[in-house]
Amino acid sequence: MIQALQLLLSLSILIAFHEGGHFIAARMFKTRVEKFYLFFDFLFPLPGVLNFSLFKKKVGDTEYGLGWFPLGGYVQISGMIDESLDTEALKKPAQPWEFRSKPAWQRLIIMLGGIIVNVLLAFLIYAMVLFVWGEDKLPMTEVKAGITASDSLSKSLGFQTGDKIVTVDGKTIEYYNDLIPAVISAKQIVVEREGKQVNLDLPVDLIDKIATNQKASLLPPRIPFYIDDMNDTLLNAKTGFKRFDKIVALNDSVKVTYFDEWKGLIKDKKNQTITVTVLRNGQEVKIPNVKVSAEGSTELDFISSIKQLDSLKEMRLVHTDYGFFASFPAGVKMTFTKLGQYIDQFKLILSPSTGGYKHVGGFISMGKIFGSEWVWEDFWIRTAFISIILAFMNLLPIPALDGGHVLFTLWEMITRRAPSVKFLTYAQYVGMAFLLLLMLYANGNDIIGLFK
């Protein structure tokens, strides 16, 4: 529910600003806007089906409303073929206030208004996040014990626990935060293993393997075993463990340094009772009568948060605070970095050999990018990223998207010939049909995924 609410709020903000970009540009050139709607007042993309709004009020020439179908929103601009597919007015002579009577360069700006606002909004959100909370990065030099390769995916790619990442496609990764985005589209990784460098060739369908193995955690840092808060219903909740206890030994004689070592040792102790040695406030404390379940688990929650490990001085995050004015160029840089990473992943989806197209998701997938707890810093970071996605996707040259209108307008500016109303109408039908199929496919993938 928290994820759904975050997604709804995020989309509401972004849609309102996107459509506001079109609205402001249209009014700037004295073009009449007949409707400004957050969400659709029809079953998108079928403009004649289930037409009703939850709220509407006309102010001047514009009807402002809240639609019932929360897939997007729209502004209906006079003299333009849009989502409503209302072409009756186009049969009459063009009026000065209509979109079609404006010069091509003005129409181009009106069509780009939403995209421009989405990009500027991402700049602003990232800048304010950096100004308010600063930025934390984990240097690769702090991943001293290398990565953990305990799941089947990492092992199938050739990784071993303790591997230290040297280069990704020949480039040195400075911060762990940038590792996974780089790996997803990489062809080769060089790791340091037992003092030697080993080349690992990554499969072309890596993104498919990652999406298929959703429970796998790709290349997490190797970490020690610190006890986290424990639910009272867990197996060893009342055995004597305290939060921030660091497990260092099993049955006195077996030393434990990392969490992955513990998991391996416990598997051989099924249905047994063991003694665990922990480091607490600098002193070793023995905890007897620790139970191991039939599945080989002690049900002890561990700390995996890098921020918490930083507070425990196990890994040192680099924290950067930004002043108000310094946050803006940093926000611009972050926006273009995230845009570049998204474009790289989008290319993988378009390539059939990667298998990425199998995992195109809809609203459920979008909701999953938000956390199960409402943390405002995380909410705004994800909202900024979705704003970048909306800007990029709307720029695609597909009829019914802003990019389709931009393409036709650029064609007119180059050839000095405007596409006919009939052509634009049919193009809009084709574009909306394509979007409908894409929507059904993406959300169908989500629904199927619920049953896997």
C-alpha positions as CSV (number, residue, x, y, z in Angstrom):
1,M,0.0,0.0,0.0
2,I,2.8,2.4,0.8
3,Q,4.5,1.6,-2.5
4,A,1.2,2.2,-4.3
5,L,0.6,5.5,-2.6
6,Q,4.1,6.7,-3.3
7,L,3.7,5.8,-7.0
8,L,0.3,7.6,-7.2
9,L,1.7,10.8,-5.6
10,S,4.8,10.7,-7.7
11,L,2.9,10.3,-11.0
12,S,0.4,13.0,-10.0
13,I,3.2,15.5,-9.4
14,L,5.0,14.6,-12.6
15,I,1.9,14.5,-14.8
16,A,0.7,17.8,-13.5
17,F,4.0,19.4,-14.2
18,H,4.3,17.8,-17.6
19,E,0.9,18.9,-18.8
20,G,1.6,22.3,-17.2
21,G,4.6,22.6,-19.5
22,H,2.4,22.3,-22.5
23,F,-0.2,24.6,-21.0
24,I,2.3,27.4,-20.2
25,A,3.9,27.2,-23.7
26,A,0.5,27.3,-25.3
27,R,-0.7,30.3,-23.3
28,M,2.6,32.0,-24.0
29,F,1.8,32.0,-27.7
30,K,-1.9,32.9,-27.1
31,T,-3.2,29.4,-28.0
32,R,-6.4,28.4,-26.4
33,V,-6.4,25.4,-24.0
34,E,-9.8,23.8,-23.8
35,K,-9.0,21.1,-21.1
36,F,-6.3,20.6,-18.5
37,Y,-6.7,17.2,-16.9
38,L,-4.8,15.3,-14.3
39,F,-5.5,11.6,-15.2
40,F,-7.8,10.7,-18.1
41,D,-11.6,11.3,-18.1
42,F,-11.9,8.3,-20.5
43,L,-10.5,4.8,-20.8
44,F,-7.2,5.7,-22.3
45,P,-6.4,5.2,-25.2
46,L,-10.1,4.8,-26.1
47,P,-11.4,8.4,-26.1
48,G,-15.1,7.4,-26.5
49,V,-15.3,4.9,-23.7
50,L,-16.3,5.7,-20.1
51,N,-16.2,9.5,-20.4
52,F,-16.5,11.0,-16.9
53,S,-14.5,13.1,-14.5
54,L,-14.2,13.0,-10.7
55,F,-14.0,16.8,-10.6
56,K,-14.1,19.6,-13.1
57,K,-14.3,23.4,-13.1
58,K,-14.2,25.8,-16.0
59,V,-12.1,29.0,-15.5
60,G,-12.0,31.2,-18.6
61,D,-11.6,29.2,-21.7
62,T,-10.1,26.2,-19.9
63,E,-11.9,23.3,-18.1
64,Y,-9.7,22.0,-15.3
65,G,-10.5,18.5,-14.1
66,L,-9.5,15.3,-12.3
67,G,-10.1,12.2,-14.4
68,W,-10.9,8.7,-13.1
69,F,-8.2,6.7,-15.0
70,P,-4.8,7.3,-13.4
71,L,-2.6,6.4,-16.3
72,G,-1.6,9.9,-17.3
73,G,-3.1,13.3,-18.1
74,Y,-3.6,15.7,-21.0
75,V,-4.2,19.2,-22.2
76,Q,-6.7,19.6,-25.0
77,I,-5.4,22.4,-27.2
78,S,-7.7,24.1,-29.7
79,G,-7.0,23.1,-33.3
80,M,-4.8,20.1,-32.5
81,I,-5.2,16.4,-33.0
82,D,-4.6,14.9,-29.6
83,E,-5.7,12.0,-27.3
84,S,-9.4,13.1,-27.6
85,L,-9.3,12.5,-31.4
86,D,-11.8,15.4,-31.7
87,T,-11.5,16.5,-35.4
88,E,-14.8,18.2,-35.8
89,A,-13.4,21.6,-35.1
90,L,-10.7,21.1,-37.7
91,K,-13.3,21.0,-40.5
92,K,-13.9,24.7,-39.9
93,P,-11.5,27.6,-40.9
94,A,-8.5,28.0,-38.6
95,Q,-8.9,30.6,-35.9
96,P,-6.1,32.9,-34.6
97,W,-6.2,31.2,-31.2
98,E,-5.8,27.7,-32.5
99,F,-2.7,25.5,-32.5
100,R,-2.9,24.9,-36.3
101,S,-2.8,28.6,-37.0
102,K,0.5,29.2,-35.2
103,P,4.0,29.1,-36.9
104,A,5.7,25.8,-36.9
105,W,8.4,26.9,-34.4
106,Q,5.8,27.9,-31.9
107,R,4.0,24.6,-32.2
108,L,7.3,22.8,-31.7
109,I,7.9,24.6,-28.4
110,I,4.4,23.9,-27.3
111,M,5.0,20.2,-28.0
112,L,8.3,20.2,-26.3
113,G,7.0,22.1,-23.2
114,G,6.1,19.0,-21.2
115,I,9.4,17.3,-21.9
116,I,11.4,20.4,-21.0
117,V,9.5,20.8,-17.7
118,N,10.2,17.1,-16.8
119,V,13.9,17.5,-17.3
120,L,14.0,20.8,-15.4
121,L,11.9,19.2,-12.6
122,A,14.5,16.4,-12.4
123,F,17.3,19.0,-12.1
124,L,15.4,20.8,-9.3
125,I,14.5,17.6,-7.4
126,Y,18.0,16.2,-7.5
127,A,19.5,19.6,-6.5
128,M,17.2,19.9,-3.5
129,V,17.8,16.3,-2.4
130,L,21.6,17.1,-2.5
131,F,21.1,20.4,-0.7
132,V,18.9,18.9,2.1
133,W,20.5,15.5,2.5
134,G,23.8,15.6,0.7
135,E,25.2,12.6,-1.1
136,D,26.7,9.4,0.1
137,K,29.0,7.3,-2.0
138,L,30.9,4.1,-1.3
139,P,34.4,4.1,-2.8
140,M,35.4,0.8,-4.4
141,T,38.5,0.9,-2.2
142,E,36.2,0.4,0.8
143,V,34.9,-2.9,-0.6
144,K,38.1,-4.4,0.8
145,A,36.8,-8.0,1.1
146,G,35.5,-8.0,-2.5
147,I,32.0,-9.1,-3.5
148,T,29.8,-12.0,-2.4
149,A,28.8,-14.6,-5.0
150,S,26.6,-16.9,-3.1
151,D,23.6,-17.1,-5.5
152,S,23.3,-19.2,-8.6
153,L,23.3,-16.1,-10.9
154,S,26.7,-14.8,-9.7
155,K,28.2,-18.2,-9.8
156,S,26.9,-18.9,-13.4
157,L,28.6,-15.6,-14.5
158,G,31.9,-16.9,-13.2
159,F,32.2,-14.8,-10.0
160,Q,33.6,-16.1,-6.8
161,T,33.1,-14.7,-3.3
162,G,36.1,-12.4,-2.5
163,D,36.5,-11.2,-6.1
164,K,37.6,-7.6,-6.3
165,I,36.3,-5.6,-9.3
166,V,39.3,-4.1,-11.3
167,T,37.6,-2.8,-14.4
168,V,34.3,-3.0,-16.2
169,D,34.7,-2.9,-20.0
170,G,38.2,-1.5,-19.5
171,K,37.0,1.3,-17.2
172,T,37.8,1.7,-13.5
173,I,34.7,2.1,-11.3
174,E,35.4,4.6,-8.6
175,Y,32.3,4.2,-6.6
176,Y,30.2,1.1,-5.8
177,N,27.1,3.1,-6.5
178,D,28.0,3.1,-10.2
179,L,28.9,-0.6,-10.4
180,I,25.6,-2.3,-11.1
181,P,24.5,0.2,-13.8
182,A,27.8,-0.3,-15.5
183,V,27.7,-4.1,-15.2
184,I,24.2,-4.4,-16.7
185,S,25.4,-3.3,-20.1
186,A,29.0,-4.5,-19.9
187,K,30.7,-7.2,-22.0
188,Q,33.7,-8.0,-19.8
189,I,34.7,-7.6,-16.2
190,V,38.2,-8.0,-14.8
191,V,38.4,-9.2,-11.2
192,E,41.3,-9.7,-8.8
193,R,41.2,-13.2,-7.4
194,E,43.9,-14.6,-5.1
195,G,46.4,-12.0,-6.3
196,K,45.8,-12.6,-10.0
197,Q,43.6,-10.8,-12.6
198,V,40.8,-12.9,-14.1
199,N,38.7,-11.9,-17.2
200,L,35.0,-12.7,-17.0
201,D,33.0,-12.4,-20.3
202,L,29.4,-11.5,-19.6
203,P,26.5,-13.0,-21.6
204,V,24.6,-10.8,-24.0
205,D,21.4,-11.7,-22.2
206,L,22.6,-10.6,-18.8
207,I,19.7,-8.3,-18.2
208,D,17.3,-11.2,-18.9
209,K,19.1,-13.4,-16.4
210,I,19.0,-10.6,-13.8
211,A,15.3,-10.0,-14.3
212,T,14.5,-13.8,-14.3
213,N,16.5,-14.3,-11.0
214,Q,14.7,-11.6,-9.1
215,K,15.7,-13.0,-5.7
216,A,19.4,-12.9,-6.7
217,S,21.5,-10.0,-5.4
218,L,24.1,-9.2,-8.0
219,L,27.6,-8.5,-6.7
220,P,26.8,-7.3,-3.1
221,P,29.9,-6.3,-1.0
222,R,31.2,-8.9,1.3
223,I,30.2,-7.9,4.8
224,P,30.7,-9.1,8.4
225,F,27.7,-10.5,10.4
226,Y,26.2,-7.9,12.6
227,I,22.9,-8.7,14.4
228,D,20.0,-6.4,13.5
229,D,16.7,-5.9,15.4
230,M,14.9,-9.2,15.7
231,N,11.2,-10.1,15.6
232,D,10.0,-11.8,18.8
233,T,8.6,-14.6,16.8
234,L,12.0,-15.7,15.3
235,L,13.7,-18.9,16.4
236,N,16.5,-17.3,18.5
237,A,14.8,-14.0,19.4
238,K,15.2,-14.7,23.2
239,T,18.5,-16.5,23.2
240,G,20.5,-13.4,24.3
241,F,21.6,-11.6,21.1
242,K,21.6,-7.9,21.0
243,R,21.5,-5.5,18.1
244,F,25.0,-4.7,16.8
245,D,26.5,-7.9,18.2
246,K,29.2,-9.0,15.7
247,I,29.4,-12.8,15.2
248,V,33.1,-13.9,15.3
249,A,33.1,-17.6,16.2
250,L,31.0,-20.8,16.1
251,N,31.4,-23.4,18.8
252,D,34.5,-21.7,20.1
253,S,36.9,-23.2,17.5
254,V,35.5,-22.0,14.1
255,K,36.3,-18.4,13.4
256,V,33.6,-16.3,11.5
257,T,34.6,-13.2,9.6
258,Y,31.9,-12.7,7.0
259,F,28.2,-13.3,6.8
260,D,28.6,-15.7,3.8
261,E,30.9,-17.9,5.9
262,W,28.3,-18.1,8.6
263,K,25.6,-19.3,6.1
264,G,27.9,-22.0,4.8
265,L,28.8,-23.2,8.3
266,I,25.2,-23.3,9.6
267,K,24.0,-25.5,6.7
268,D,25.9,-28.4,8.3
269,K,24.3,-27.9,11.8
270,K,20.7,-28.7,11.0
271,N,18.6,-29.5,14.1
272,Q,21.5,-28.9,16.4
273,T,22.2,-26.5,19.2
274,I,25.4,-24.4,18.9
275,T,27.4,-21.8,20.8
276,V,28.0,-18.5,19.2
277,T,30.7,-16.0,20.1
278,V,29.9,-12.3,19.5
279,L,31.9,-9.1,19.9
280,R,29.9,-6.7,22.0
281,N,31.3,-3.3,23.1
282,G,34.8,-4.6,22.3
283,Q,34.5,-7.8,24.4
284,E,33.8,-11.3,23.4
285,V,30.5,-12.8,24.7
286,K,29.5,-16.4,24.4
287,I,25.8,-17.2,23.7
288,P,25.0,-20.9,24.2
289,N,21.9,-22.9,23.2
290,V,21.5,-21.2,19.8
291,K,19.1,-23.3,17.8
292,V,19.5,-24.3,14.1
293,S,16.3,-25.2,12.3
294,A,15.8,-28.2,10.1
295,E,16.4,-25.9,7.1
296,G,19.8,-24.9,8.4
297,S,18.9,-21.4,9.6
298,T,19.2,-19.6,12.9
299,E,16.8,-16.9,11.8
300,L,19.1,-14.1,12.9
301,D,18.5,-10.8,11.0
302,F,21.7,-9.2,9.8
303,I,22.7,-5.6,9.0
304,S,23.2,-5.1,5.3
305,S,22.7,-1.3,5.1
306,I,25.9,0.4,4.0
307,K,25.0,3.5,6.1
308,Q,24.7,1.3,9.2
309,L,28.0,-0.5,8.4
310,D,29.5,3.0,8.0
311,S,28.3,3.9,11.5
312,L,29.9,0.7,12.7
313,K,33.2,1.7,11.0
314,E,33.2,-1.4,8.8
315,M,32.9,0.6,5.5
316,R,33.5,4.3,5.1
317,L,31.0,6.2,3.0
318,V,32.1,9.5,1.4
319,H,29.5,12.1,2.4
320,T,29.3,15.4,0.5
321,D,27.3,18.3,1.6
322,Y,26.1,20.9,-1.0
323,G,25.4,24.5,-0.5
324,F,22.3,26.0,-2.1
325,F,24.0,27.3,-5.2
326,A,26.4,24.4,-5.5
327,S,23.5,21.9,-5.5
328,F,22.2,23.1,-8.9
329,P,25.2,22.1,-11.1
330,A,25.4,18.9,-9.1
331,G,21.7,18.3,-9.8
332,V,22.3,18.8,-13.5
333,K,25.2,16.4,-13.5
334,M,23.2,13.7,-11.7
335,T,20.3,14.1,-14.1
336,F,22.4,13.5,-17.2
337,T,24.2,10.6,-15.4
338,K,20.9,8.9,-14.7
339,L,19.6,9.7,-18.2
340,G,22.7,8.1,-19.7
341,Q,22.3,5.0,-17.6
342,Y,18.6,4.7,-18.5
343,I,19.4,5.1,-22.3
344,D,21.9,2.2,-22.0
345,Q,19.3,0.0,-20.4
346,F,16.7,1.1,-23.0
347,K,19.0,0.0,-25.8
348,L,19.2,-3.5,-24.2
349,I,15.4,-3.7,-24.2
350,L,15.3,-2.9,-27.9
351,S,17.8,-5.6,-28.8
352,P,16.1,-9.0,-29.1
353,S,19.3,-10.9,-28.3
354,T,19.4,-9.5,-24.7
355,G,15.9,-10.8,-23.8
356,G,15.2,-7.5,-22.0
357,Y,11.9,-7.1,-23.8
358,K,10.5,-10.1,-21.9
359,H,10.6,-8.1,-18.7
360,V,9.1,-4.8,-19.7
361,G,6.8,-3.9,-16.8
362,G,3.8,-1.8,-16.0
363,F,2.4,-0.2,-12.9
364,I,3.4,-3.0,-10.5
365,S,7.0,-2.8,-11.7
366,M,7.0,1.0,-11.3
367,G,5.6,0.7,-7.8
368,K,8.4,-1.7,-6.8
369,I,11.1,0.9,-7.4
370,F,9.7,2.7,-4.3
371,G,10.5,1.4,-0.8
372,S,8.1,-0.4,1.5
373,E,8.7,2.4,4.1
374,W,8.0,6.1,3.3
375,V,11.4,7.8,3.3
376,W,11.2,11.2,1.8
377,E,14.8,11.3,0.5
378,D,14.2,8.0,-1.4
379,F,10.8,9.1,-2.6
380,W,12.2,12.3,-4.2
381,I,15.2,10.5,-5.8
382,R,12.8,8.0,-7.4
383,T,10.4,10.7,-8.5
384,A,13.3,12.5,-10.2
385,F,14.3,9.3,-12.0
386,I,10.7,8.7,-13.2
387,S,10.6,12.3,-14.4
388,I,13.7,11.6,-16.6
389,I,12.0,8.4,-17.9
390,L,8.8,10.4,-18.8
391,A,10.9,13.0,-20.6
392,F,12.8,10.4,-22.6
393,M,9.8,8.2,-23.4
394,N,7.7,11.2,-24.5
395,L,10.5,12.3,-26.9
396,L,10.3,9.0,-28.8
397,P,9.0,9.6,-32.4
398,I,5.8,7.6,-31.9
399,P,2.4,9.2,-32.9
400,A,0.3,10.0,-29.9
401,L,3.4,10.9,-27.9
402,D,5.0,14.3,-27.9
403,G,7.8,13.0,-29.9
404,G,5.4,12.0,-32.7
405,H,4.1,15.6,-32.9
406,V,7.6,16.9,-32.8
407,L,8.6,14.7,-35.7
408,F,5.7,15.8,-37.9
409,T,6.4,19.5,-37.0
410,L,10.1,19.1,-37.9
411,W,9.1,17.5,-41.2
412,E,6.9,20.5,-41.9
413,M,9.7,22.9,-41.0
414,I,12.2,21.1,-43.3
415,T,9.9,20.4,-46.3
416,R,7.7,23.4,-45.9
417,R,4.7,21.1,-46.3
418,A,2.3,20.3,-43.4
419,P,1.0,16.7,-43.1
420,S,-2.8,16.6,-43.9
421,V,-5.4,16.3,-41.2
422,K,-6.3,12.9,-42.5
423,F,-2.7,11.7,-42.2
424,L,-2.3,13.1,-38.7
425,T,-5.6,11.5,-37.6
426,Y,-4.7,8.1,-38.8
427,A,-1.2,8.5,-37.4
428,Q,-2.8,9.3,-34.0
429,Y,-5.0,6.1,-34.3
430,V,-1.9,4.0,-35.0
431,G,0.1,5.5,-32.2
432,M,-2.7,5.0,-29.7
433,A,-3.2,1.5,-30.8
434,F,0.5,0.8,-30.3
435,L,0.5,2.3,-26.9
436,L,-2.6,0.2,-25.9
437,L,-0.8,-3.0,-27.0
438,L,2.4,-1.9,-25.2
439,M,0.4,-1.1,-22.1
440,L,-1.4,-4.5,-22.2
441,Y,1.9,-6.3,-22.7
442,A,3.8,-4.5,-19.9
443,N,1.0,-4.9,-17.3
444,G,0.4,-8.5,-18.5
445,N,4.0,-9.2,-17.7
446,D,3.5,-7.8,-14.2
447,I,0.4,-9.9,-13.6
448,I,2.1,-13.1,-14.9
449,G,5.0,-12.3,-12.7
450,L,2.8,-12.4,-9.6
451,F,2.1,-16.1,-10.2
452,K,5.7,-17.1,-10.7
